[in-house]
Amino acid sequence: MTPYLIAARAGIVCWVTLTLMPVEVVFDWLEDEIERRPCGSMHR
């Protein structure tokens, strides 16, 4: 049973990683955009 648990754990970790990857990419892009723009440009 232990090999099945290890395989299930690996599958869950892989699935979560692949699911959250686009979220991380978008978050990093937004963070870079916020750093590039001066603070005053947020309020027009």
CORSULTA-V866436 format. One record per backbone hydrogen bond with DSSP energy under -1.0 kcal/mol. NH is the residue of the N-H (numbers start at 1). CO is the residue of the C=O. If there is no record, write none. Layout:
# CORSULTA-V866436
{{NH CO} {NH CO}}
This chain:
# CORSULTA-V866436
{{5 1} {6 2} {7 3} {8 4} {9 5} {10 6} {11 7} {12 8} {13 9} {14 10} {15 11} {16 12} {17 13} {18 14} {19 15} {20 16} {21 17} {24 20} {25 21} {26 22} {27 23} {28 24} {29 25} {30 26} {31 27} {32 28} {33 29} {34 30} {35 31} {36 32} {37 33} {41 38} {42 39}}
